[in-house]
Amino acid sequence: MCIDKKFYLLLWTLSCLAASLPATDAAAVLRDMEANTMGVNAPQDVEADMVMTIQDGKNVRVRTIHAWTRNVLDRDDLRMMKFLSPADVRDVGFLVLDEDSMYIYLPEFHRTRRIASSSRKDPFMGSDFSYEDMGTSAFSKNYSPKLLMESDGEWKLELLRKPGAEKPYARIVLTVSKTNTMPMHTEMYDATGNLSKVAEQAAQRVGKYWIMARIKMSNVKKGTSTVLEMKNIKTDQGLKDDIFSERFLKKKGW
């Protein structure tokens, strides 16, 4: 009887202790991740070569890109991408000023086109990334987080689209690494609840920063995939304002 009392007392003590421990705050995990990807712990700017490999069945297309990104605290990041090869996409430019201001320059027609909100779910340059996927806005602006699971090595968050947010994905399941508080796996669901895309992400240490150096985007419905990989990464160079302009967007080379 004495043993039983001690056993139940131990259980009660453990349950009280567990109840008193703070639960992981999903919003804090998301906030810390965004601090590393585009916030106070991210580089002021990044310049890199990029290789885009599009896999469509047996067909493989490879495109090379040069890209610049500037971190703007408390705002969407700025991004410029210039396609270098192959010849049919050379000098195509893509500029992101914020989530509502995206532009693409098509040298064949000598015109710049603003990407309408209704077109942001369209494929970006024939890849499995959409224009929306290439944007630079924070998840926390448009999604409410909830902790689904926590293990020794990762957090798994559910992000539900906020009312009124004009985003194509109604639900996102985001896995964040505890090693570097960077995203490592992202599942994107459409408005009907069906899985639309899966992104597998790999971060690389560059100096004192963690940089998202490789993303494989798989289109579940189409059975296709695109890998976007960064090479020759440079940080904190003090990139000039005119890089992130429509004038530079139209410029051949750089």
matplotlib code that plots the C-alpha trace (Angstrom):
import matplotlib.pyplot as plt

x = [0.0, 2.9, 4.6, 1.3, 1.1, 4.7, 4.1, 1.0, 2.8, 5.6, 3.2, 1.4, 4.7, 5.8, 2.5, 2.7, 6.3, 5.3, 2.4, 4.7, 7.2, 6.7, 5.3, 7.2, 5.8, 5.2, 5.2, 8.6, 10.0, 8.7, 10.0, 13.5, 13.6, 12.6, 15.3, 17.9, 16.4, 15.5, 15.8, 18.4, 20.6, 20.6, 23.2, 22.6, 22.9, 23.7, 25.1, 25.4, 25.4, 22.5, 21.8, 18.2, 17.7, 14.2, 13.3, 10.2, 10.1, 13.1, 13.7, 16.2, 16.7, 19.5, 19.5, 22.2, 21.3, 23.0, 21.1, 21.3, 19.2, 19.1, 17.7, 15.4, 14.4, 10.6, 9.9, 10.0, 13.5, 14.6, 15.6, 17.0, 17.7, 19.3, 19.3, 22.6, 21.9, 20.8, 20.4, 16.6, 16.4, 19.6, 19.0, 15.5, 15.3, 13.1, 12.7, 11.0, 10.4, 7.8, 5.0, 2.8, 5.5, 7.1, 8.4, 9.8, 11.7, 11.4, 14.2, 12.6, 9.7, 11.7, 9.1, 8.7, 5.6, 4.3, 3.2, -0.5, -1.7, -3.8, -0.7, 1.6, 0.7, 1.9, 5.2, 8.3, 10.2, 8.8, 10.0, 8.1, 8.6, 5.7, 6.2, 4.8, 7.5, 10.2, 8.8, 10.5, 7.7, 7.7, 5.3, 4.3, 2.7, 0.2, 0.0, -0.8, 1.5, 0.7, 3.1, 2.3, 5.3, 8.7, 11.6, 15.3, 16.2, 13.3, 10.0, 7.1, 4.7, 1.3, 0.8, -2.8, -3.5, -4.9, -8.3, -7.9, -4.4, -3.9, -1.8, -2.2, -1.5, -4.2, -2.1, 1.7, 3.5, 6.9, 9.8, 12.5, 15.9, 17.0, 20.6, 20.4, 16.7, 16.4, 13.6, 14.4, 11.1, 7.9, 4.6, 2.2, -1.6, -4.2, -7.6, -9.2, -6.7, -4.7, -0.9, 0.3, 4.1, 6.9, 10.2, 13.3, 15.7, 19.4, 21.2, 24.9, 27.2, 28.7, 30.9, 28.7, 25.4, 23.2, 22.2, 19.5, 21.8, 19.7, 15.9, 14.3, 10.7, 8.5, 5.1, 3.1, 0.3, 2.5, 5.2, 8.0, 10.7, 13.1, 16.4, 17.6, 21.2, 23.3, 27.1, 29.9, 27.9, 29.1, 27.5, 27.5, 29.0, 26.9, 25.0, 23.9, 20.3, 20.3, 20.7, 17.1, 15.5, 13.6, 16.5, 18.9, 16.2, 16.5, 20.3, 22.2, 24.6, 25.5]
y = [0.0, 2.3, 1.5, 2.3, 5.6, 6.5, 5.4, 7.6, 10.5, 10.1, 10.1, 13.2, 15.0, 14.2, 15.3, 18.6, 19.1, 18.3, 20.8, 23.5, 23.1, 25.7, 24.2, 25.1, 28.3, 27.7, 31.4, 31.7, 28.9, 30.6, 33.9, 32.5, 30.8, 33.9, 35.8, 33.4, 33.5, 37.2, 38.9, 40.1, 37.0, 36.9, 38.6, 42.2, 41.0, 37.9, 37.5, 34.1, 32.0, 29.7, 26.5, 25.5, 21.9, 21.1, 17.4, 16.5, 12.8, 11.9, 15.5, 17.6, 21.3, 23.3, 27.0, 29.2, 32.4, 35.2, 36.5, 39.3, 39.6, 42.4, 41.9, 44.7, 44.4, 44.6, 44.5, 42.0, 41.3, 42.7, 40.2, 40.4, 37.4, 37.5, 34.4, 33.6, 30.4, 28.7, 31.2, 31.2, 32.6, 34.7, 38.3, 37.4, 39.3, 38.8, 41.5, 41.3, 44.5, 43.1, 40.5, 42.8, 44.0, 41.4, 42.1, 40.0, 41.4, 39.5, 40.6, 38.9, 41.4, 44.3, 44.6, 44.5, 42.8, 43.1, 39.8, 40.1, 38.5, 36.1, 34.9, 34.3, 30.6, 30.1, 28.3, 30.5, 30.1, 26.6, 25.3, 23.7, 26.9, 29.4, 33.2, 33.0, 30.5, 32.9, 35.7, 37.0, 37.7, 36.1, 33.2, 35.0, 37.8, 35.5, 32.4, 31.4, 28.7, 25.7, 23.1, 19.6, 17.7, 18.1, 15.7, 15.9, 17.2, 19.2, 21.0, 20.4, 23.4, 23.7, 27.1, 28.0, 30.9, 33.9, 35.3, 37.7, 36.6, 36.3, 33.2, 30.1, 27.6, 27.2, 25.1, 24.5, 21.9, 23.2, 21.1, 23.3, 21.9, 22.4, 22.4, 25.7, 26.8, 26.7, 25.1, 21.5, 20.2, 22.0, 20.5, 22.9, 22.1, 23.7, 25.1, 21.6, 20.1, 18.2, 18.1, 20.3, 20.6, 19.4, 21.3, 19.7, 22.3, 22.2, 25.1, 25.8, 27.6, 30.7, 32.6, 33.4, 32.8, 29.9, 30.3, 28.3, 26.9, 24.1, 23.6, 20.7, 21.6, 18.6, 19.0, 16.2, 16.4, 16.6, 14.3, 16.8, 18.4, 21.4, 21.8, 25.3, 25.4, 28.4, 28.5, 31.0, 32.7, 36.1, 38.0, 41.6, 43.3, 46.5, 45.9, 49.2, 50.4, 50.4, 46.6, 46.4, 48.6, 48.2, 49.9, 47.1, 44.5, 45.5, 45.7, 43.0, 41.2, 43.4]
z = [0.0, 0.9, -2.4, -4.3, -2.6, -3.5, -7.1, -7.4, -5.7, -8.2, -11.2, -9.8, -9.4, -12.9, -14.4, -12.5, -13.7, -17.3, -17.1, -15.8, -18.6, -21.4, -24.6, -27.8, -29.3, -33.0, -33.7, -32.0, -34.1, -37.3, -36.1, -35.4, -38.8, -40.6, -38.7, -40.2, -43.7, -44.2, -40.8, -38.3, -38.6, -42.4, -44.5, -45.7, -49.3, -51.3, -54.8, -56.4, -59.5, -59.8, -61.7, -62.5, -63.6, -64.8, -64.9, -67.0, -67.5, -69.6, -70.6, -68.6, -69.2, -67.5, -67.1, -65.5, -63.7, -61.8, -58.8, -56.2, -53.0, -50.5, -47.0, -45.9, -42.3, -41.6, -45.4, -48.2, -49.5, -52.9, -55.6, -59.1, -61.3, -64.8, -67.0, -68.8, -70.7, -72.8, -75.7, -75.8, -72.3, -72.1, -70.7, -69.4, -66.1, -63.0, -60.3, -57.0, -55.0, -52.7, -52.7, -54.8, -57.2, -59.4, -62.9, -65.8, -68.7, -72.0, -74.4, -77.4, -77.2, -75.5, -72.9, -69.1, -67.7, -64.2, -62.8, -61.9, -58.6, -60.7, -62.5, -59.5, -59.3, -62.9, -63.6, -63.4, -66.7, -67.3, -64.0, -61.0, -59.1, -59.4, -59.4, -55.9, -54.9, -56.1, -54.0, -50.8, -48.4, -44.9, -44.1, -40.9, -42.8, -44.4, -42.3, -38.7, -37.3, -35.1, -33.8, -35.1, -33.8, -32.2, -32.1, -31.0, -34.4, -35.8, -35.4, -37.7, -38.1, -39.8, -41.4, -42.2, -44.6, -42.8, -43.8, -46.7, -47.6, -51.4, -51.4, -53.5, -50.8, -48.1, -45.9, -45.6, -43.5, -42.7, -41.1, -39.5, -38.5, -34.9, -36.0, -37.8, -37.5, -41.3, -43.4, -44.6, -45.9, -47.0, -48.2, -49.9, -50.1, -52.3, -51.4, -51.7, -49.2, -51.8, -51.7, -54.6, -54.2, -52.0, -51.4, -50.1, -48.8, -47.8, -46.0, -46.4, -44.0, -45.6, -43.2, -40.1, -42.0, -43.0, -46.7, -48.4, -51.1, -52.7, -53.2, -55.0, -55.9, -56.9, -58.5, -57.1, -59.6, -62.7, -61.5, -62.4, -60.4, -60.5, -58.6, -57.9, -56.6, -55.6, -56.2, -55.7, -52.9, -51.7, -48.8, -47.4, -50.5, -50.2, -53.4, -55.1, -55.3, -59.1, -59.2, -58.0, -60.7, -63.9, -65.7, -64.6, -65.4, -69.1, -69.1, -71.1, -68.8, -65.8]

ax = plt.figure().add_subplot(projection="3d")
ax.plot(x, y, z, "-o")
ax.set_aspect("equal")
plt.show()
